[in-house]
Amino acid sequence: MRNPRWHRDEIILALDLYFDKNRGTIDTSNPKVIEVSEIINKLPLFQIRPDAEKFRNPNGVTLKLSNFLAIDPNHPGKGMQSYSKLDEAVFHEFANNKAQLHRLATEIRKVAADQRLLAELHQIEDDEQTQKDEVIEGQVLYKLHKVRERDKKIVRLKKEEAMDLYGRLYCEVCIFDFHRTYGDIGKGFIECHHTTPLAAFKAETNTTLKDLALVCSNCHRMLHRKIDTLSITALQSLLKKPA
């Protein structure tokens, strides 16, 4: 069986190397190529690797870099033409925003270097966003987002703060109150959403109460469907639109 297709996070790492002015030669002996291969192999993206020996090995990374040569309009040669639609899409997304590309790649690298974080990310289930591979910032930062908003201690403190201020827990988007609607079974129930945009997410930043918003399950799902762009305020505006 063949190994799975490259994930957006992996392409981001390879593309960051491609645009590195000190990249060096595109070959399997390049230390930077070897490093990217090692980092990709640490990421919590694929549990099943049919051909583990060849999975994202240095040869695979060099082939991906050669794919970028074929996509790059500034490259005079042909490169490797067997690139995917996702390779092309990610290339054009960041070709004129290399600073953001490097920032994302740097944060992914930091996660890969943190064994504790990697273990936590492995526990996060896949959802429609990770399965579609559509989150521009990648699955690693998206799963890190979910880890942060599920931290039991900070969630408890956020709920306590809301109870002290308002005497109840309600959705900050639609005002839904689980306790008032469902009675005792809904008492104390609410979800937390991390409001920091993924584009600004950092592996080493601690979550504060100001970073979290209390939301109902429905609104939380909607926020995650457009996690790159949809804020609490924007979702509130959508609710105000007539049917």
C-alpha positions as CSV (number, residue, x, y, z in Angstrom):
1,M,0.0,0.0,0.0
2,R,1.1,3.6,-0.7
3,N,1.6,6.1,2.0
4,P,-1.1,8.8,2.4
5,R,-1.0,12.0,0.4
6,W,0.9,14.9,1.9
7,H,-1.0,16.9,4.5
8,R,-1.3,20.7,4.5
9,D,1.0,21.0,7.5
10,E,3.7,18.9,5.8
11,I,3.5,21.0,2.7
12,I,3.8,24.2,4.8
13,L,7.0,22.9,6.4
14,A,8.4,21.8,3.0
15,L,7.4,25.1,1.3
16,D,9.0,27.1,4.1
17,L,12.2,25.3,3.4
18,Y,11.8,25.9,-0.4
19,F,11.6,29.6,0.2
20,D,14.6,29.6,2.6
21,K,17.3,31.8,1.1
22,N,19.9,29.5,2.7
23,R,18.1,26.3,1.7
24,G,21.0,24.7,-0.1
25,T,20.8,22.1,-2.7
26,I,17.7,20.0,-3.2
27,D,19.1,16.5,-2.5
28,T,18.8,13.9,0.2
29,S,22.2,14.8,1.8
30,N,21.1,18.4,2.6
31,P,20.9,18.6,6.5
32,K,17.9,20.9,6.2
33,V,16.0,18.4,4.0
34,I,16.8,15.7,6.5
35,E,15.6,17.9,9.4
36,V,12.3,18.6,7.7
37,S,11.8,14.9,7.1
38,E,12.5,14.2,10.8
39,I,10.1,16.9,11.9
40,I,7.3,15.7,9.6
41,N,7.6,12.2,11.0
42,K,6.9,13.5,14.5
43,L,3.7,15.2,13.6
44,P,0.3,13.7,14.9
45,L,-1.2,13.6,11.4
46,F,-1.2,10.0,10.2
47,Q,-1.7,7.0,12.5
48,I,-1.4,4.5,9.6
49,R,1.8,4.6,7.5
50,P,1.7,1.6,5.2
51,D,5.3,2.1,4.1
52,A,6.9,3.5,7.3
53,E,10.5,3.3,5.9
54,K,9.7,5.6,3.0
55,F,7.2,7.8,4.9
56,R,8.3,11.4,4.3
57,N,11.9,10.3,4.1
58,P,14.6,12.7,2.8
59,N,13.9,11.4,-0.7
60,G,10.2,12.3,-0.4
61,V,11.0,15.8,0.8
62,T,13.4,16.4,-2.1
63,L,10.6,15.3,-4.5
64,K,8.2,17.7,-2.8
65,L,10.7,20.6,-3.2
66,S,11.1,19.6,-6.9
67,N,7.3,19.8,-7.2
68,F,7.5,23.4,-6.0
69,L,10.1,24.1,-8.8
70,A,7.4,23.0,-11.3
71,I,4.8,25.3,-9.7
72,D,7.1,28.3,-9.2
73,P,6.7,30.8,-12.1
74,N,10.1,32.3,-11.2
75,H,11.9,29.0,-11.8
76,P,13.4,28.7,-15.3
77,G,13.3,24.9,-15.4
78,K,10.5,22.3,-15.3
79,G,10.8,20.7,-12.0
80,M,8.8,17.6,-11.1
81,Q,5.4,17.9,-12.7
82,S,3.6,15.3,-10.5
83,Y,2.4,17.8,-7.9
84,S,-1.0,17.8,-6.3
85,K,-3.8,20.4,-6.4
86,L,-3.0,20.9,-2.7
87,D,0.7,21.5,-3.4
88,E,-0.3,24.2,-5.9
89,A,-3.0,25.7,-3.7
90,V,-0.6,26.1,-0.7
91,F,2.2,27.4,-2.9
92,H,0.0,30.2,-4.2
93,E,-1.6,30.9,-0.8
94,F,1.8,31.8,0.7
95,A,4.0,32.8,-2.3
96,N,3.3,36.4,-1.5
97,N,3.1,36.0,2.2
98,K,6.3,34.2,3.1
99,A,6.5,35.8,6.6
100,Q,3.2,34.2,7.6
101,L,4.3,30.9,6.1
102,H,7.5,31.0,8.1
103,R,5.6,31.9,11.3
104,L,3.2,28.9,10.8
105,A,6.1,26.6,10.0
106,T,8.0,27.8,13.1
107,E,5.0,27.1,15.4
108,I,4.5,23.6,13.9
109,R,8.2,23.0,14.5
110,K,7.8,24.0,18.2
111,V,4.9,21.6,18.6
112,A,7.0,18.8,17.0
113,A,9.8,19.5,19.5
114,D,7.4,19.3,22.6
115,Q,6.7,15.7,23.5
116,R,4.0,16.7,26.0
117,L,2.1,18.7,23.4
118,L,2.5,16.0,20.8
119,A,0.9,13.5,23.2
120,E,-2.0,15.8,23.9
121,L,-2.5,16.4,20.2
122,H,-2.6,12.6,19.5
123,Q,-5.7,12.5,21.8
124,I,-7.7,15.0,19.8
125,E,-10.2,13.3,17.6
126,D,-10.5,14.1,13.9
127,D,-13.5,16.2,12.7
128,E,-14.8,17.6,9.5
129,Q,-12.1,20.2,9.4
130,T,-9.2,17.9,9.8
131,Q,-10.6,15.3,7.4
132,K,-11.1,17.9,4.7
133,D,-7.7,19.4,5.3
134,E,-9.1,22.9,4.7
135,V,-7.8,24.9,7.6
136,I,-5.3,27.2,6.1
137,E,-3.0,27.2,9.2
138,G,-3.0,23.4,9.3
139,Q,-4.2,20.6,11.5
140,V,-1.4,20.8,14.1
141,L,-2.4,24.4,15.2
142,Y,-6.1,23.5,14.8
143,K,-5.7,20.6,17.2
144,L,-3.5,22.7,19.5
145,H,-6.4,25.2,19.6
146,K,-8.8,22.3,20.7
147,V,-6.3,21.2,23.4
148,R,-6.1,24.7,24.8
149,E,-9.9,25.3,24.9
150,R,-10.4,21.9,26.7
151,D,-7.9,22.5,29.5
152,K,-10.0,21.5,32.5
153,K,-8.4,24.0,34.9
154,I,-8.9,27.1,32.7
155,V,-12.4,26.0,31.6
156,R,-13.4,25.7,35.3
157,L,-12.0,29.1,36.1
158,K,-13.8,30.6,33.1
159,K,-17.1,29.1,34.3
160,E,-16.5,30.3,37.8
161,E,-15.8,33.8,36.5
162,A,-19.1,33.8,34.6
163,M,-21.1,32.6,37.6
164,D,-19.6,35.3,39.8
165,L,-20.4,38.0,37.2
166,Y,-23.8,36.9,35.9
167,G,-25.0,34.1,38.2
168,R,-25.5,31.7,35.2
169,L,-23.7,30.2,32.2
170,Y,-25.0,31.2,28.8
171,C,-23.7,31.2,25.2
172,E,-21.9,34.4,24.3
173,V,-23.2,34.1,20.8
174,C,-26.9,33.2,21.1
175,I,-27.5,33.5,24.9
176,F,-28.6,29.8,25.1
177,D,-28.6,28.6,28.7
178,F,-28.4,24.8,29.2
179,H,-29.6,24.9,32.8
180,R,-32.7,27.0,32.0
181,T,-33.6,24.8,29.0
182,Y,-32.9,21.3,30.3
183,G,-33.1,21.8,34.0
184,D,-30.7,20.0,36.4
185,I,-29.1,17.9,33.7
186,G,-27.9,21.1,32.0
187,K,-26.6,22.7,35.2
188,G,-23.0,23.8,34.9
189,F,-22.8,22.7,31.2
190,I,-21.3,25.0,28.6
191,E,-18.4,24.7,26.1
192,C,-15.4,27.0,25.8
193,H,-14.0,28.4,22.5
194,H,-10.5,29.8,22.2
195,T,-10.9,33.2,20.5
196,T,-7.3,33.7,19.4
197,P,-7.2,33.4,15.5
198,L,-5.2,30.4,14.3
199,A,-3.1,32.8,12.2
200,A,-1.8,34.2,15.5
201,F,-1.7,31.0,17.5
202,K,1.6,30.2,19.3
203,A,2.7,26.9,20.7
204,E,4.3,28.4,23.8
205,T,1.6,30.8,24.9
206,N,-0.5,30.1,28.0
207,T,-4.2,30.5,27.8
208,T,-5.9,33.2,29.8
209,L,-9.5,33.7,30.8
210,K,-9.7,36.6,28.2
211,D,-8.8,34.1,25.5
212,L,-11.9,32.0,26.1
213,A,-15.6,32.5,25.3
214,L,-18.4,30.4,26.7
215,V,-20.5,29.0,23.8
216,C,-23.2,26.4,23.3
217,S,-22.4,23.3,21.3
218,N,-24.2,24.5,18.1
219,C,-22.4,27.9,18.0
220,H,-19.1,26.2,18.8
221,R,-19.5,23.9,15.8
222,M,-20.2,26.9,13.6
223,L,-17.2,28.7,14.9
224,H,-15.0,25.7,14.1
225,R,-16.4,25.4,10.6
226,K,-14.9,28.7,9.7
227,I,-12.2,28.8,12.3
228,D,-9.8,30.8,10.0
229,T,-12.2,33.8,9.7
230,L,-15.3,33.5,11.9
231,S,-15.2,35.4,15.2
232,I,-17.7,35.5,18.1
233,T,-18.9,39.0,16.8
234,A,-19.2,37.8,13.2
235,L,-21.3,34.8,14.3
236,Q,-23.5,37.1,16.4
237,S,-24.1,39.1,13.2
238,L,-25.1,36.1,11.3
239,L,-27.8,35.3,13.9
240,K,-29.3,38.7,13.4
241,K,-29.9,38.2,9.7
242,P,-33.6,37.5,8.8
243,A,-34.5,34.0,7.7
